[in-house]
Amino acid sequence: MSYLKTLTSNDVIVTPFTVNKSFTFEGSASLIDPNVGIDRFLGKNLTGLFSTDTGSEPITGYIYPQYQRLVYNSAKELYYSNYISSSILASGSYENYLQNTLNFKRYFPTASDSVIAVFSIPSKLYGEYIQPTSFFIANESGSIYDDGEGNLINPINGTICGNIIYNQGIAIITSDGIPENDNENVGIYGTGTYGNSVYGLGLQTFIPDFISSSQITCSFNSSFRIFETQYKCTIRANEFNFSLNPSLLLNSDTLYDFATGSDFSPYVTTIGLYNENQELLAVAKLAQPLPTSQTTDTTILINIDR
């Protein structure tokens, strides 16, 4: 009798489910550890022509240095360009839309020398996306958390100071979240523009502090969808009633007498899963040998996560 049996589609059940893992990193060194790789960038709206020849362009970043001007321009184009005019008509790229349309708020500073802070979390940590309401950063002077709708909140007064792009692992601080009477040119925030209530008090120190601080704490939950595949291996009463165990051989071609009787029932210890070419793909080991039955079917369930 063959030792192989074909599984049908009814024998295979694939179930997706989401798993989460919490991460907390403390200190600047922990963020740039090769096994972590969280980088921090300062973006600045610099005027004049971009030039790398004279060395005048300021650099930012701890792991992969970038130009401050390009960090600012990239964040503006990728995540905010739809929200820096009186009408939202531009066709943006990537995540140039809101995480949640129920809480329609996004702000970006556009005045000369305005600064932003960008936290870049590698996908090997956040998986498919950062779990909403789990992001938190803090330094000596303050802390920021996300509200679950793509907004970063300053807990001092509960106001928005930036945005988080959950499925790209990007957190952007665009202000300190404290209103100031200033007519600075800013982008759209909510359904209107801030004129006499521009966010930005202490902006020139609040944002750089989160980039330069060595006493930094960053925590979040990753989210990743995996698939559990269950294989139902059923042994009929009249199947697999012969053992291939070489210890049953008296010699090269003769079995021991007890292995030839009608009452002999082999034990199952291992199940192999093969592809169409009879190539072994996976091996399942039972916790203890399982005797097969000559009167009823025996079903063994094999679960594989991938």
BELKAJO-V421997 format. One line per field, one symbol per residue. phi: phi as a letter, one per 20 degrees, with the letter a starting at -180 (. if undefined). Layout:
phi=???
This chain:
phi=.fedcfeeffeccdcebddccecbccnffffeggedmedccddceeenffbdfemeffdboddcgcfgffffffffffccffccbfcecfeedleebefbffdebbcbfcfgmfccdcdddfffeemeaffgmdebcbcfdrbbcdencndedefgcmeecrbcdgecmddcedaendfbfbdffcefcmebdedecffqfmffdffgffeefeedcccadecbeccddddedddffddleceefffeefbfccefgfedffefcfdedbcdddefelefdbcddffbgdfedeccfddddddceb
